[in-house]
């Protein structure tokens, strides 16, 4: 069994979505040969939900980490409710509001549970606010968790 968590940008351009989807599928296929794949995701729009969909498409198990009580209403697209329903485990953190504190705590759970981290990341360093994609990459690397960066040619973020 391989447990892989995801961090990544929510603001992918529409043209980037199929590029990232294909890249994630190809990367994750390599982890299905040796046994069961477990994906850990916060299922936000963009990278998180694309990763969760790829894990399920490959027959893997999904663990959903919900950073706060209002997270699903504020950060998760309504059509992603099926991802929560498909999850083998849903972990809701005790924060009321989806803010940087909740995101930092969720990212810590992702890194703690993961044998590897997939980062759908454009390589821009941390902003200093905390709780972002780059922060999670740094946290994983500092904790000795291998990081696979996915940023296919042509991928971009909304401006």
Backbone as numpy.savetxt, mean C-alpha at the origin, in Angstrom:
# Nx Ny Nz CAx CAy CAz Cx Cy Cz
5.04 -18.83 2.79 4.19 -17.65 2.79 5.08 -16.41 2.79
4.74 -15.47 1.93 5.45 -14.20 1.86 4.46 -13.09 2.17
4.80 -12.23 3.13 3.95 -11.10 3.47 4.60 -9.83 2.95
3.85 -9.15 2.08 4.34 -7.94 1.44 3.35 -6.82 1.73
3.87 -5.70 2.22 3.03 -4.52 2.46 3.27 -3.52 1.34
2.38 -2.56 1.24 2.49 -1.54 0.20 2.41 -0.15 0.80
3.15 0.75 0.20 3.00 2.17 0.43 3.07 2.81 -0.94
2.41 3.92 -1.11 2.47 4.54 -2.44 1.59 5.76 -2.56
1.76 6.40 -3.68 1.06 7.65 -3.94 -0.42 7.41 -4.27
-1.26 8.28 -3.73 -2.69 8.24 -4.02 -3.02 9.04 -5.27
-2.17 9.98 -5.62 -2.49 10.94 -6.68 -1.88 10.57 -8.03
-1.99 9.30 -8.40 -1.50 8.86 -9.70 -2.38 9.46 -10.80
-1.76 9.82 -11.92 -2.56 10.30 -13.05 -3.35 9.13 -13.61
-4.41 9.44 -14.33 -5.24 8.41 -14.93 -4.43 7.51 -15.87
-3.50 8.10 -16.62 -2.66 7.34 -17.54 -1.67 6.44 -16.80
-1.35 6.77 -15.56 -0.40 5.98 -14.78 -1.01 4.71 -14.20
-2.31 4.71 -13.99 -2.97 3.59 -13.32 -2.69 2.25 -14.01
-2.91 2.13 -15.34 -2.62 0.82 -15.95 -1.14 0.45 -15.93
-0.26 1.44 -16.00 1.18 1.18 -15.93 1.55 0.60 -14.58
1.05 1.22 -13.52 1.34 0.76 -12.16 0.67 -0.59 -11.91
-0.56 -0.76 -12.37 -1.27 -2.03 -12.19 -0.46 -3.17 -12.81
0.01 -2.98 -14.04 0.78 -4.03 -14.71 2.10 -4.30 -13.99
2.79 -3.24 -13.56 4.07 -3.40 -12.87 3.89 -4.15 -11.54
2.83 -3.82 -10.81 2.57 -4.52 -9.55 2.27 -5.99 -9.80
1.44 -6.27 -10.81 1.11 -7.66 -11.13 2.34 -8.47 -11.46
3.23 -7.90 -12.27 4.46 -8.59 -12.64 5.36 -8.83 -11.42
5.51 -7.81 -10.60 6.35 -7.95 -9.40 5.80 -9.02 -8.46
4.51 -8.96 -8.19 3.91 -9.88 -7.22 3.86 -11.31 -7.73
3.79 -11.51 -9.03 3.80 -12.87 -9.59 5.02 -13.65 -9.10
6.13 -12.96 -8.95 7.36 -13.60 -8.50 7.28 -14.14 -7.08
6.29 -13.73 -6.32 6.15 -14.18 -4.93 5.06 -15.21 -4.75
4.43 -15.63 -5.84 3.35 -16.62 -5.72 3.84 -18.03 -5.98
5.04 -18.20 -6.53 5.55 -19.52 -6.87 5.87 -20.37 -5.65
6.49 -19.75 -4.65 6.97 -20.50 -3.50 5.95 -20.72 -2.42
4.75 -20.26 -2.57 3.75 -20.45 -1.52 2.73 -19.34 -1.53
2.13 -19.14 -0.40 1.02 -18.21 -0.27 1.52 -16.77 -0.17
0.84 -15.90 -0.86 1.13 -14.47 -0.83 0.12 -13.78 0.09
0.62 -12.95 0.99 -0.23 -12.13 1.85 0.14 -10.68 1.59
-0.85 -9.88 1.22 -0.63 -8.46 0.98 -1.25 -7.64 2.10
-0.52 -6.62 2.54 -1.00 -5.75 3.62 -1.12 -4.34 3.05
-2.31 -3.75 3.15 -2.57 -2.47 2.49 -3.59 -1.65 3.29
-3.46 -0.33 3.17 -4.46 0.57 3.75 -5.59 0.86 2.76
-5.51 0.31 1.57 -6.49 0.40 0.47 -6.96 1.81 0.11
-6.13 2.80 0.30 -6.47 4.14 -0.19 -6.51 4.09 -1.71
-7.08 5.12 -2.31 -7.09 5.17 -3.78 -5.64 5.20 -4.27
-5.46 4.86 -5.50 -4.12 4.86 -6.07 -3.37 3.58 -5.76
-2.12 3.71 -5.36 -1.21 2.57 -5.19 -1.75 1.50 -4.26
-2.29 1.89 -3.13 -2.75 0.90 -2.14 -3.83 -0.02 -2.70
-4.82 0.56 -3.36 -5.90 -0.26 -3.89 -5.46 -1.08 -5.10
-4.58 -0.52 -5.93 -4.06 -1.28 -7.08 -3.27 -2.50 -6.59
-2.49 -2.32 -5.55 -1.74 -3.42 -4.95 -2.70 -4.48 -4.40
-3.72 -4.05 -3.65 -4.68 -4.99 -3.06 -5.38 -5.79 -4.15
-5.77 -5.12 -5.22 -6.42 -5.81 -6.34 -5.48 -6.84 -6.97
-4.19 -6.49 -7.10 -3.22 -7.41 -7.69 -3.02 -8.63 -6.80
-2.94 -8.43 -5.50 -2.79 -9.55 -4.56 -3.97 -10.51 -4.70
-5.18 -9.98 -4.71 -6.37 -10.82 -4.82 -6.44 -11.52 -6.17
-6.06 -10.82 -7.24 -6.08 -11.41 -8.59 -5.13 -12.61 -8.69
-4.06 -12.58 -7.90 -3.09 -13.68 -7.91 -3.43 -14.77 -6.90
-4.60 -14.65 -6.27 -5.04 -15.67 -5.31 -4.47 -15.49 -3.92
-3.88 -14.32 -3.66 -3.31 -14.06 -2.35 -4.35 -13.66 -1.33
-3.91 -13.59 -0.08 -4.75 -13.13 1.02 -4.48 -11.66 1.26
-5.50 -10.93 1.69 -5.38 -9.50 1.91 -5.63 -9.16 3.37
-4.73 -8.34 3.91 -4.90 -7.77 5.25 -5.04 -6.27 5.05
-6.11 -5.70 5.59 -6.38 -4.27 5.45 -6.11 -3.58 6.79
-5.32 -2.51 6.73 -5.04 -1.69 7.90 -5.78 -0.38 7.70
-6.70 -0.08 8.60 -7.50 1.15 8.54 -6.93 2.11 9.59
-6.31 3.22 9.14 -5.62 4.12 10.09 -6.51 4.82 11.10
-7.79 5.06 10.78 -8.65 5.81 11.70 -10.11 5.45 11.47
-10.94 5.90 12.41 -12.37 5.63 12.33 -13.01 6.25 11.09
-12.54 7.44 10.68 -13.14 8.12 9.53 -12.39 7.89 8.22
-11.40 7.03 8.23 -10.53 6.83 7.07 -11.29 6.34 5.84
-12.13 5.34 6.02 -12.85 4.79 4.86 -13.76 5.84 4.23
-14.38 6.67 5.05 -15.26 7.70 4.51 -14.49 8.80 3.79
-13.29 9.12 4.28 -12.53 10.25 3.74 -11.47 9.89 2.71
-10.90 8.70 2.76 -9.75 8.39 1.91 -9.93 7.20 0.98
-10.95 6.40 1.21 -11.14 5.20 0.41 -12.34 5.41 -0.51
-12.13 5.16 -1.80 -13.23 5.31 -2.74 -14.34 4.31 -2.40
-15.60 4.71 -2.55 -16.71 3.80 -2.22 -16.63 2.46 -2.94
-16.13 2.47 -4.18 -16.07 1.21 -4.92 -14.97 0.28 -4.41
-14.17 0.73 -3.45 -13.15 -0.12 -2.87 -13.67 -0.88 -1.65
-14.93 -0.71 -1.32 -15.51 -1.44 -0.20 -15.38 -2.95 -0.42
-15.39 -3.36 -1.68 -15.25 -4.78 -2.00 -13.89 -5.31 -1.53
-12.88 -4.44 -1.51 -11.56 -4.87 -1.03 -11.60 -5.18 0.46
-12.32 -4.37 1.22 -12.46 -4.64 2.66 -13.21 -5.95 2.85
-14.25 -6.15 2.07 -15.03 -7.39 2.19 -14.22 -8.62 1.80
-13.28 -8.45 0.89 -12.45 -9.57 0.44 -11.28 -9.86 1.37
-11.04 -8.97 2.31 -9.89 -9.12 3.21 -10.10 -10.27 4.18
-9.01 -10.97 4.46 -9.03 -12.02 5.48 -8.98 -11.42 6.88
-8.40 -10.23 6.97 -8.27 -9.56 8.26 -8.37 -8.05 8.03
-9.10 -7.37 8.91 -9.19 -5.91 8.88 -8.79 -5.41 10.26
-7.76 -4.60 10.29 -7.25 -4.04 11.54 -7.56 -2.54 11.54
-8.41 -2.10 12.46 -8.77 -0.68 12.57 -7.99 -0.09 13.74
-7.19 0.92 13.44 -6.41 1.57 14.50 -7.30 2.51 15.31
-6.91 2.85 16.54 -7.79 3.57 17.45 -7.85 5.09 17.27
-7.48 5.60 16.12 -7.53 7.04 15.88 -8.89 7.44 15.34
-9.41 8.57 15.81 -10.70 9.05 15.31 -10.59 9.64 13.92
-9.52 10.42 13.70 -9.38 11.20 12.47 -8.19 10.74 11.65
-8.38 10.73 10.33 -7.30 10.40 9.41 -6.37 11.60 9.30
-5.28 11.56 10.09 -4.29 12.63 10.04 -2.91 12.01 10.04
-1.87 12.83 10.10 -0.50 12.31 10.02 -0.17 11.33 11.13
-0.75 11.54 12.32 -0.49 10.61 13.42 -1.04 9.22 13.09
-2.25 9.20 12.55 -2.87 7.93 12.18 -2.09 7.26 11.05
-1.65 8.05 10.08 -0.88 7.50 8.96 0.45 6.94 9.42
1.13 7.65 10.31 2.40 7.16 10.83 2.20 5.83 11.57
1.14 5.75 12.35 0.86 4.51 13.08 0.53 3.37 12.11
-0.25 3.68 11.08 -0.59 2.65 10.08 0.66 2.20 9.34
1.51 3.14 8.98 2.75 2.78 8.29 3.63 1.90 9.15
3.66 2.18 10.46 4.44 1.35 11.37 3.90 -0.09 11.39
2.58 -0.23 11.35 1.97 -1.57 11.30 2.35 -2.27 9.99
2.29 -1.54 8.88 2.66 -2.12 7.59 4.09 -2.67 7.64
5.01 -1.84 8.11 6.42 -2.23 8.16 6.63 -3.39 9.13
5.93 -3.35 10.26 6.08 -4.41 11.27 5.61 -5.76 10.74
4.55 -5.77 9.96 3.97 -7.02 9.49 4.64 -7.56 8.23
5.43 -6.74 7.57 5.94 -7.09 6.24 7.31 -7.78 6.27
7.46 -8.73 5.37 8.78 -9.27 5.07 9.45 -8.42 3.99
8.61 -7.77 3.18 9.05 -6.87 2.11 8.05 -5.73 2.04
8.51 -4.62 1.47 7.63 -3.47 1.23 7.70 -3.13 -0.25
6.55 -2.97 -0.86 6.46 -2.46 -2.22 6.11 -0.99 -2.11
6.91 -0.15 -2.74 6.67 1.30 -2.71 6.40 1.80 -4.12
5.17 2.23 -4.36 4.83 2.89 -5.62 5.19 4.35 -5.38
6.42 4.68 -5.76 7.05 5.91 -5.28 7.88 6.54 -6.38
7.73 7.84 -6.51 8.47 8.59 -7.53 9.87 8.98 -7.08
10.26 8.61 -5.88 11.61 8.86 -5.39 11.82 10.20 -4.71
10.77 11.02 -4.62 10.89 12.32 -3.95 11.08 12.07 -2.45
12.08 12.72 -1.83 12.37 12.50 -0.41 11.20 12.92 0.50
11.26 12.50 1.77 10.20 12.87 2.72 10.00 14.38 2.81
8.75 14.78 3.02 8.40 16.20 3.09 8.67 16.81 4.46
8.83 15.95 5.46 9.02 16.45 6.81 7.73 16.45 7.61
6.59 16.19 6.96 5.30 16.15 7.65 5.10 14.83 8.37
5.69 13.76 7.83 5.49 12.43 8.40 4.31 11.73 7.78
4.34 10.40 7.81 3.20 9.60 7.37 3.09 9.37 5.88
4.04 9.84 5.09 3.94 9.71 3.64 4.68 8.49 3.11
4.60 8.34 1.79 5.25 7.22 1.12 6.75 7.19 1.39
7.42 8.31 1.18 8.88 8.36 1.39 9.24 8.06 2.83
8.43 8.52 3.78 8.68 8.24 5.20 8.62 6.74 5.47
7.67 6.08 4.84 7.51 4.64 5.05 8.69 3.88 4.45
9.17 4.33 3.29 10.34 3.70 2.67 11.54 3.82 3.61
11.75 5.02 4.15 12.87 5.24 5.07 12.72 4.34 6.29
11.53 4.28 6.87 11.28 3.46 8.06 11.56 1.99 7.78
11.11 1.51 6.63 11.34 0.10 6.27 12.83 -0.18 6.11
13.50 0.67 5.36 14.93 0.46 5.13 15.72 0.49 6.44
15.36 1.44 7.31 16.05 1.52 8.61 15.78 0.29 9.46
14.61 -0.32 9.28 14.26 -1.52 10.02 14.72 -2.81 9.36
15.44 -2.70 8.25 15.95 -3.88 7.58 14.95 -4.60 6.69
13.83 -3.96 6.39 12.83 -4.55 5.51 13.19 -4.20 4.06
13.38 -5.19 3.22 13.69 -4.90 1.81 12.55 -4.14 1.13
12.91 -3.21 0.26 11.93 -2.36 -0.42 12.07 -2.55 -1.92
10.96 -2.86 -2.58 10.88 -2.90 -4.04 10.18 -1.64 -4.49
10.89 -0.77 -5.19 10.29 0.46 -5.70 9.68 0.19 -7.06
8.43 0.57 -7.21 7.70 0.44 -8.47 7.39 1.84 -8.96
7.98 2.22 -10.06 7.67 3.51 -10.70 7.94 3.34 -12.19
6.97 2.74 -12.91 7.22 2.43 -14.31 7.42 3.68 -15.17
8.16 3.49 -16.26 8.37 4.59 -17.21 7.01 5.13 -17.64
6.85 6.45 -17.59 5.60 7.09 -17.96 4.68 7.37 -16.80
4.98 6.82 -15.62 4.13 7.07 -14.45 4.32 8.52 -13.99
3.25 9.09 -13.48 3.30 10.48 -13.01 2.22 10.69 -11.96
2.41 11.75 -11.20 1.42 12.16 -10.19 0.66 13.37 -10.70
-0.58 13.50 -10.25 -1.37 14.67 -10.60 -0.72 15.92 -10.01
-0.83 17.00 -10.72 -0.23 18.26 -10.23 -1.21 19.05 -9.42
